[in-house]
Amino acid sequence: MEAAVKIENRQQVLVVLAIAAVGLFVGVNFILTPLAGWWSGRAAQIRDLSAKVKDGRHLIQRETAIRSHWDDMRANALPANTSLAEHQLLNAVDGWSQSSGVEITSLMPQWKNDDTNYMTINCRVETAGDIGTLSKFLYELEKGPMALRVDSVELAAHDNTGQQMTLGLDLNGLALISNDTK
């Protein structure tokens, strides 16, 4: 009789262990793992939202400076009329070349309609002179209020002493089509 009881107890223990193993397997794979993924996803979302709130607070603190900069950009932007804007840019480049003493060898403006609210004029400027006149030309360009950005600068020497140099610039000018303050 004792041997029969032990076998039944052993079978019951094995059944309980098998059920426990299946339950553990289901719990880990179908409950714990998805919950851990959901929890880490929520934690990442909370980090992203916290960073956005921090950025938003920073923008709110800098509102006055940002609005002032935007007003300056609007005031100094090129006109929406392409021929008038080209004329204004060409006159500015001519003025900078005369005040610095460089020689303009090439000037190629090209309009690009990027958006419904603004256009850009891309202009390739090639100049020649010595290092002093070329640096003065760059200084005049940068200190002016016109809404221009220098995208690239290429400087090359044409003699062994570096007295004759060329400067190639890619300029970008901003022309606002609408004056909305959105």
C-alpha positions as CSV (number, residue, x, y, z in Angstrom):
1,M,0.0,0.0,0.0
2,E,2.8,2.4,0.8
3,A,4.3,2.2,-2.7
4,A,0.9,3.0,-4.3
5,V,0.5,6.1,-2.2
6,K,3.9,7.4,-3.0
7,I,3.3,7.0,-6.7
8,E,0.1,8.9,-6.5
9,N,1.7,11.7,-4.4
10,R,4.6,11.8,-6.9
11,Q,2.1,12.1,-9.8
12,Q,0.2,14.9,-8.0
13,V,3.5,16.7,-7.3
14,L,4.5,16.4,-10.9
15,V,1.1,17.6,-12.1
16,V,1.3,20.6,-9.7
17,L,4.9,21.3,-10.9
18,A,3.8,21.1,-14.6
19,I,0.9,23.4,-14.0
20,A,3.2,25.8,-12.1
21,A,5.8,25.7,-14.9
22,V,3.1,26.4,-17.5
23,G,1.7,29.2,-15.3
24,L,5.1,30.7,-14.9
25,F,5.8,30.4,-18.7
26,V,2.5,32.2,-19.5
27,G,3.0,34.8,-16.8
28,V,6.5,35.7,-18.0
29,N,5.9,35.6,-21.7
30,F,2.3,37.0,-21.9
31,I,2.0,39.2,-18.8
32,L,5.4,40.3,-17.4
33,T,7.3,40.9,-20.7
34,P,4.5,43.0,-22.3
35,L,4.1,45.0,-19.1
36,A,7.8,45.7,-18.9
37,G,7.8,46.9,-22.6
38,W,4.8,49.1,-21.9
39,W,6.5,50.5,-18.8
40,S,9.7,51.3,-20.6
41,G,7.8,52.9,-23.4
42,R,5.8,55.0,-21.0
43,A,9.1,56.0,-19.3
44,A,10.6,57.1,-22.6
45,Q,7.4,59.0,-23.5
46,I,7.6,60.8,-20.1
47,R,11.3,61.7,-20.7
48,D,10.4,63.1,-24.1
49,L,7.5,65.1,-22.8
50,S,9.6,66.4,-19.9
51,A,12.2,67.6,-22.4
52,K,9.5,69.3,-24.5
53,V,8.2,71.0,-21.5
54,K,11.7,72.2,-20.5
55,D,12.2,73.5,-24.1
56,G,8.8,75.2,-24.0
57,R,9.7,76.9,-20.7
58,H,13.0,78.0,-22.2
59,L,11.3,79.5,-25.2
60,I,8.8,81.3,-23.0
61,Q,11.6,82.8,-21.0
62,R,13.3,84.0,-24.2
63,E,10.1,85.3,-25.9
64,T,11.2,88.9,-25.9
65,A,14.5,88.2,-27.4
66,I,13.0,85.9,-30.0
67,R,10.3,88.3,-31.0
68,S,12.9,91.1,-31.2
69,H,15.1,89.0,-33.5
70,W,12.1,88.1,-35.6
71,D,11.1,91.8,-35.9
72,D,14.7,92.6,-37.0
73,M,14.6,89.8,-39.6
74,R,11.3,91.0,-41.0
75,A,12.6,94.6,-41.1
76,N,15.8,93.7,-42.9
77,A,14.4,91.0,-45.2
78,L,14.6,91.5,-48.9
79,P,11.4,92.7,-50.6
80,A,9.0,90.1,-52.1
81,N,9.4,91.7,-55.5
82,T,12.2,89.6,-57.1
83,S,13.6,92.3,-59.4
84,L,13.6,94.9,-56.5
85,A,15.3,92.3,-54.2
86,E,17.9,91.5,-56.8
87,H,18.6,95.2,-57.3
88,Q,18.9,95.7,-53.6
89,L,21.3,92.7,-53.2
90,L,23.4,93.7,-56.2
91,N,23.7,97.3,-55.0
92,A,24.8,96.1,-51.5
93,V,27.4,93.8,-53.1
94,D,28.6,96.6,-55.2
95,G,28.8,98.9,-52.2
96,W,30.8,96.4,-50.2
97,S,33.2,95.9,-53.1
98,Q,33.8,99.6,-53.4
99,S,34.3,100.2,-49.7
100,S,36.7,97.2,-49.4
101,G,38.6,97.6,-52.7
102,V,37.9,94.1,-54.0
103,E,37.1,93.4,-57.6
104,I,33.8,91.4,-58.3
105,T,34.6,88.9,-61.1
106,S,31.3,87.0,-61.1
107,L,27.8,87.4,-59.6
108,M,25.1,84.9,-60.2
109,P,21.8,85.3,-58.4
110,Q,19.1,82.6,-58.5
111,W,15.7,82.6,-56.9
112,K,14.3,79.6,-55.0
113,N,10.7,79.5,-53.9
114,D,10.9,77.4,-50.8
115,D,7.6,78.0,-49.2
116,T,4.4,80.1,-49.5
117,N,5.6,82.5,-46.9
118,Y,9.2,83.2,-48.1
119,M,11.6,82.9,-50.9
120,T,15.4,82.8,-50.9
121,I,17.8,84.2,-53.4
122,N,21.0,82.1,-53.7
123,C,23.9,84.2,-55.0
124,R,27.3,83.0,-56.0
125,V,29.9,85.9,-55.7
126,E,33.4,85.6,-57.0
127,T,35.9,88.4,-55.9
128,A,39.6,89.0,-56.3
129,G,42.0,91.0,-54.2
130,D,44.6,90.6,-51.4
131,I,43.8,89.2,-48.0
132,G,43.2,92.6,-46.4
133,T,40.6,93.7,-49.0
134,L,38.9,90.3,-49.0
135,S,38.6,90.2,-45.3
136,K,37.2,93.8,-45.3
137,F,34.7,92.7,-47.9
138,L,33.6,89.8,-45.7
139,Y,33.4,92.1,-42.7
140,E,31.2,94.6,-44.6
141,L,28.9,91.8,-45.7
142,E,28.6,90.3,-42.2
143,K,28.1,93.6,-40.3
144,G,25.3,94.8,-42.6
145,P,21.7,94.5,-41.5
146,M,20.5,92.7,-44.7
147,A,19.0,89.3,-44.1
148,L,21.9,87.3,-45.7
149,R,23.6,84.1,-44.7
150,V,27.0,83.0,-45.9
151,D,26.6,79.3,-46.8
152,S,30.2,78.6,-48.0
153,V,33.5,80.5,-48.4
154,E,36.3,79.4,-50.7
155,L,39.7,81.2,-50.6
156,A,42.4,80.5,-53.1
157,A,45.8,82.1,-53.8
158,H,47.0,82.9,-57.4
159,D,50.6,83.5,-56.7
160,N,53.4,82.1,-54.5
161,T,53.3,85.0,-52.1
162,G,49.6,85.0,-51.5
163,Q,49.1,88.6,-52.6
164,Q,46.6,87.8,-55.4
165,M,43.7,85.8,-54.0
166,T,40.2,84.9,-55.0
167,L,37.2,84.6,-52.7
168,G,34.1,82.6,-53.7
169,L,31.0,83.0,-51.6
170,D,27.6,81.3,-51.6
171,L,25.1,83.8,-50.1
172,N,21.5,83.2,-49.2
173,G,19.1,86.1,-48.9
174,L,15.6,85.9,-47.3
175,A,12.5,87.5,-48.9
176,L,9.3,87.3,-46.8
177,I,6.2,87.0,-48.9
178,S,3.7,87.5,-46.1
179,N,4.3,89.6,-43.0
180,D,2.2,87.4,-40.6
181,T,3.6,87.0,-37.1
182,K,2.4,83.5,-36.7
